[in-house]
Amino acid sequence: PTHPPHKHTTSRLRTRQCFRLGRRHRLSVPQSQETRRAAMEVNGCGLGGMAVFAAGLTFVGILTCWSRRQRRLICLTPMASLALTRLDLEAKTRYDRENPDHESLLQVLWVLLCPGQRRKGRDTTEWGAIGFQGKDPATDFRGMGLLGLRCLLHFAQHHQQVAQTLLARTQAEGPSAYPFAIAGINLSQLALRLLKERPTVANGLFLGEGEDVICTFCELFVHLWNDFDHAWADFVRVFLDEGNPPELAVMQFSTFLQDYWDVSNDLWEVHGLGLLTTPLLGNSHSLNHQLTPLLLSRSTPK
């Protein structure tokens, strides 16, 4: 028999338990052979070809969410469900350095972020200039596959000025610097996790047939990164103003990234897509002005 969570169980643990229950319930629903075949054929960039499959769905993914004092069931719309399937497939597509298409995308990313600069070769530490950890960027895409690369590429292509500004900020020596590409891949993972754990956000984001799912997701990713960057800069500034040593601020980055997710996740539940209304690099940041005090209280060493 199952028992309700103990009163001292943390809200994070309760949330995870609810999501696991929702996954088990969703996967236990039998599917016809036609439905399974249609799901395996979802590999296009848009939703136009998925309309027939969407119309035939009799069950959409049900996610069980924990909302402070009550549990509630929220259904993904057919379009949102198909979009998440598409994103999952892209994230599970391993970056293959032997694939010329993959290598071409990576080279375009380099050209956009480092115009006029030539590398000495394929495997080189020069990749560190745009925030990769080692000589081969392929190893850094293991967590998010091809989706992580597409997010970085979309940012550099469609928001080049903003991307260059953030890249220059992360390259500058100082306590607020962080690896550009690695941070982007991690934030793309948070963006995908957000859509899975907040069905209302996914439903509001993916609305129509023929929509470019990857492009729409990348726009969410760009806004998320912009807010994260400003929240991190504000955190470091206040952190140093309190007399903490700069080298300690750098050591806070990994913890700050997790705290950023914990705090912003609650704000997404309350405000939904209203958090995307602020312009990139504007003076007012919907997430930022609420995040900084909360993050300082969590991340500052006692």
C-alpha positions in Angstrom: 0.0 0.0 0.0 1.1 3.6 -0.7 1.2 6.2 2.0 1.0 10.0 1.7 4.3 11.8 2.0 5.6 12.5 5.5 4.9 16.0 6.6 8.6 16.7 6.7 9.3 15.5 3.2 10.6 18.3 1.1 8.4 19.8 -1.7 11.0 18.9 -4.3 10.8 15.2 -3.3 7.0 15.3 -3.4 7.1 16.9 -6.9 9.4 14.2 -8.2 7.1 11.5 -6.8 4.1 13.0 -8.5 5.9 13.2 -11.9 7.0 9.6 -11.6 3.3 8.6 -10.9 2.2 10.6 -13.9 4.7 8.9 -16.2 3.7 5.4 -15.0 0.1 6.2 -15.5 0.7 7.7 -19.0 2.9 4.7 -20.2 0.5 2.1 -18.9 -2.2 3.2 -21.4 -2.4 0.7 -24.2 -1.7 2.0 -27.7 -2.8 0.6 -31.0 -0.3 -0.5 -33.6 -1.2 2.5 -35.8 -0.7 4.9 -33.0 2.8 3.5 -32.2 3.8 3.6 -35.8 2.7 7.2 -36.2 4.6 8.2 -33.1 7.8 6.6 -34.5 7.4 8.6 -37.7 7.4 12.0 -36.0 10.7 13.3 -37.3 9.9 16.5 -39.1 10.7 20.0 -38.0 7.1 21.3 -38.2 3.7 20.1 -37.0 2.0 20.2 -40.4 2.5 16.6 -41.1 1.4 15.6 -37.7 -2.2 16.8 -38.0 -3.7 13.4 -38.9 -2.0 11.7 -36.0 -3.0 14.5 -33.6 -6.6 14.2 -34.6 -6.6 10.5 -33.9 -5.2 10.8 -30.4 -7.7 9.7 -27.8 -5.2 10.1 -25.0 -2.7 12.9 -24.4 0.0 12.8 -21.8 -1.2 13.5 -18.3 1.3 15.0 -16.0 0.6 15.1 -12.3 1.9 18.3 -10.8 2.2 19.3 -7.2 0.7 22.7 -6.5 1.7 23.5 -2.9 -1.5 22.3 -1.2 -3.1 20.1 -3.8 -2.5 17.6 -6.6 -4.0 18.4 -9.9 -4.1 16.8 -13.3 -3.1 18.9 -16.3 -3.4 17.5 -19.8 -1.1 18.3 -22.6 -2.8 19.4 -25.8 -2.2 17.2 -28.9 0.0 19.9 -30.4 2.1 20.3 -27.2 2.4 16.5 -26.8 3.6 16.1 -30.4 6.0 19.0 -30.0 7.6 17.5 -26.9 7.9 14.2 -28.7 9.8 16.0 -31.5 12.1 17.8 -29.0 12.8 14.6 -27.1 13.9 12.9 -30.4 16.2 15.8 -31.2 17.7 15.7 -27.7 18.3 12.0 -28.0 20.0 12.3 -31.4 23.7 11.9 -30.5 26.1 14.4 -32.1 28.3 12.5 -34.5 31.5 14.0 -35.5 31.6 11.6 -38.5 28.3 13.1 -39.8 29.1 15.9 -42.2 25.7 17.6 -41.5 26.5 17.8 -37.8 30.0 19.0 -38.3 28.7 21.7 -40.7 26.3 23.0 -38.0 29.1 23.2 -35.6 31.3 25.1 -38.0 28.5 27.6 -38.7 28.3 28.2 -35.0 32.0 29.0 -34.8 31.8 31.4 -37.8 28.9 33.2 -36.3 30.4 33.6 -32.8 34.0 34.1 -34.0 33.8 35.9 -37.4 37.1 36.1 -39.2 38.9 33.7 -36.8 40.3 30.5 -38.1 41.1 27.5 -35.9 44.3 25.5 -36.2 42.3 22.2 -36.6 39.3 20.2 -35.6 40.5 19.0 -32.2 41.9 22.1 -30.5 41.6 24.0 -27.3 40.5 27.0 -29.3 37.0 25.8 -28.9 37.3 27.1 -25.4 36.9 30.6 -26.8 33.2 30.0 -27.2 32.8 28.0 -24.0 33.5 24.4 -24.8 35.4 22.3 -22.2 37.9 20.4 -24.2 39.4 19.9 -27.7 36.3 18.1 -29.1 32.9 19.9 -28.6 31.1 16.6 -29.4 31.7 15.4 -25.9 29.8 18.4 -24.4 26.6 17.6 -26.4 26.1 14.3 -24.7 23.5 15.6 -22.3 21.3 17.3 -24.9 22.3 15.8 -28.2 21.6 17.7 -31.4 19.0 19.9 -29.7 21.7 21.6 -27.6 23.6 22.5 -30.7 20.5 23.8 -32.5 19.7 26.0 -29.6 23.2 27.6 -29.6 23.0 28.0 -33.4 19.6 29.6 -33.3 20.8 32.1 -30.7 23.9 33.0 -32.8 21.9 33.2 -36.1 18.7 35.0 -35.1 19.9 37.0 -32.1 23.5 37.6 -33.2 24.0 41.0 -31.4 22.6 39.6 -28.1 24.7 36.4 -28.5 27.9 38.4 -29.1 27.1 40.6 -26.0 26.7 37.6 -23.8 29.7 35.9 -25.3 31.9 39.0 -24.6 30.5 39.1 -21.0 31.3 35.4 -20.4 34.8 35.8 -21.9 35.7 38.8 -19.8 38.0 38.1 -16.9 36.3 38.4 -13.6 34.0 36.7 -11.1 30.9 36.9 -13.4 32.5 35.0 -16.3 31.2 31.5 -17.2 31.6 29.1 -20.2 29.2 30.3 -22.9 28.5 27.0 -24.7 28.4 24.8 -21.6 26.0 27.3 -19.9 23.8 27.3 -23.1 23.6 23.5 -23.2 22.6 23.3 -19.6 20.0 26.0 -20.0 18.6 24.2 -23.1 18.1 21.2 -20.8 16.3 23.4 -18.2 14.1 24.8 -21.0 13.1 21.2 -22.0 12.6 20.2 -18.4 10.4 23.3 -17.9 8.0 22.2 -20.7 7.7 18.7 -19.3 7.1 19.8 -15.8 4.8 22.8 -16.6 2.2 21.5 -19.1 0.4 24.9 -19.1 3.6 26.5 -20.5 3.9 23.9 -23.2 0.2 24.2 -24.1 0.6 28.0 -24.4 3.8 27.8 -26.4 2.8 25.2 -29.1 -0.5 26.3 -30.5 -0.9 25.6 -34.2 -0.2 23.2 -37.1 2.7 23.9 -39.3 4.7 25.5 -36.4 8.4 25.1 -36.4 8.8 23.3 -33.1 12.6 23.7 -32.8 12.5 27.4 -33.6 9.7 28.0 -31.0 11.6 26.1 -28.4 14.8 28.0 -29.2 13.1 31.3 -28.6 12.0 30.1 -25.2 15.7 29.1 -24.6 17.0 32.5 -25.6 14.7 34.3 -23.2 15.5 31.9 -20.4 19.3 32.4 -21.0 18.9 36.2 -21.1 17.1 36.2 -17.7 19.6 33.8 -16.3 22.6 35.9 -17.4 21.1 39.1 -15.8 20.2 37.2 -12.6 23.8 35.8 -12.4 25.3 39.3 -13.0 23.1 40.8 -10.2 23.9 38.0 -7.9 27.7 38.4 -8.3 27.5 42.2 -7.9 25.5 41.9 -4.6 27.7 39.0 -3.5 30.9 41.1 -3.9 29.2 44.2 -2.3 28.8 42.1 0.8 32.5 41.7 1.1 32.8 38.1 -0.3 36.0 37.3 -2.2 35.7 37.2 -6.0 37.1 33.6 -6.3 34.3 32.4 -4.1 31.7 33.9 -6.5 33.1 31.8 -9.3 32.7 28.7 -7.2 29.0 29.5 -6.7 28.1 29.1 -10.4 27.0 25.4 -10.4 25.0 25.8 -7.3 23.5 29.0 -8.6 22.4 27.2 -11.8 20.4 24.7 -9.8 19.0 27.4 -7.5 18.0 29.3 -10.5 15.9 26.4 -11.7 14.3 25.8 -8.3 13.2 29.4 -7.9 12.3 30.2 -11.5 10.3 27.0 -11.8 7.9 28.2 -9.1 7.6 31.6 -10.9 6.7 29.8 -14.2 3.9 28.0 -12.4 2.4 31.3 -11.2 3.0 33.5 -14.2 3.3 31.1 -17.2 4.2 32.6 -20.5 3.7 36.1 -19.1 7.4 35.8 -18.1 8.3 36.0 -21.8 6.9 39.5 -22.4 10.1 41.4 -21.6 12.5 42.4 -24.5 15.9 40.8 -24.7 18.6 42.8 -22.9 15.9 45.3 -21.8 16.1 47.3 -18.5 13.3 45.4 -16.9 13.5 41.6 -16.5 10.4 39.8 -15.3 12.2 36.9 -13.8 15.3 38.8 -12.7 13.8 41.3 -10.3 12.1 38.5 -8.4 15.0 36.0 -8.7 17.9 37.9 -7.3 16.7 38.3 -3.6 15.6 34.7 -3.5 18.8 33.4 -5.0 21.0 35.5 -2.7 19.2 34.0 0.3 19.9 30.5 -1.0 23.4 30.8 -2.4 25.2 33.1 0.0 27.5 31.0 2.3 26.5 31.2 6.0 
